[in-house]
Amino acid sequence: MKIDDKNNFKHYQAVSCKMHSELELAIMHGQTLKIHYFNEAHKKEIIINITPQDIVTRRSKNRHNGQYVSGEYLLGIDNKGNTFEIRLDFVRSYSLILE
């Protein structure tokens, strides 16, 4: 993730093929992950446990500068049924939760 001198988020930074593949495998196997990511809306780091559902590509308007940004997002659900949409280049780390 790149941030300019005004703390505005710049364009999406592609994630590694390894990360993409590991997330896709977790989706296919219905595995739960612990994900540490930066939440842009709340401007803070968050750690959650979710079951990833899909990876999608979206074009969204940057709330800070009004420009449109395309990026990949992980869609997931927690054990309470809350849904999450996490921009992949905001993910700091993730790990499989063994149940």
N, C-alpha and C positions, 0 to 999 in steps of 0.2 A: 504494500500500500504506500502510495506517495502522498505527502501532504505539502502544500505550498506554504509560503511565509504567512499567509492569512488563515492557516488551519483549514483550508478548503481541500476536500478530497479530489485528487486528480483522477485521471482515467483508470479504469480497471487494469490490474496487473494479472496476467495469466498465471494460473497455479501450475505446479508440476504435474506431469503425467502420472507420477507415482501417487500423489495425493488424490487426483481425480479417480484413478483406478481403485484405490483403497476405499474411497467413499462409495463408488458404484458397487463394489463387492458387499459393503455393509448394507446397502439398499437391497440388493438381490437376496441376501440371507436374512433380512429383517433384524439385523444386529443393532444393539443400543450403543451409542457412543457418548463419551464425555467430550464436549467441545468447548474450547476456550476461544472466544472471539471478541472483537471490538464492535460494540453496538453503536452505530453512527447516530441514531436518534437520541440515545441517552448519553452519548459521549463518554462511555465507560467500558471497561473490560467486564465480560460476563463469562461464567462457566455454567453450562447446563448439560443435562443428560437428555438426549433425544434419540428417537428412532428415525433415521433419515428415510424419506419417502421418494425423493426425486432430485435431480439436478436439472435446472432449467436456465435458459439464456433469456435475459430480459433487457429491455432498454428503459431506463428510468430517468426521471429528471433529478438532477443534483439539487438538493434543497439549499445548498450554500451559494451556488453561483448561477443556478437556473439552466445550466447546460445539460444536455442529455448524455448519459453514460450507459454503454452496453456492458453487461457483465454476467457471470454465472452465479447462480444462487442455489444453496442447498435448502430444500424444503423438508421439514421434519415435524415430528409431534412428540410431546413429552408424555409421561405416564398419567397426567391429568387431562389429556386431550387438547392442550394448548398447542397451536401451530406456530411454527417459526420459519422465517425466511432469512437466511444468513448469506451475505455476499462472500463468496469463496475466498477472495483475497483479503478478507478481514479475519479469517480463521488463523489463530496463533498456533494452536495445537489441537490434537484430537487423539483419543485412545478408545479402544474397544473395552466395553464393560462386560466382564464375564459373569454370567448369572448361574 
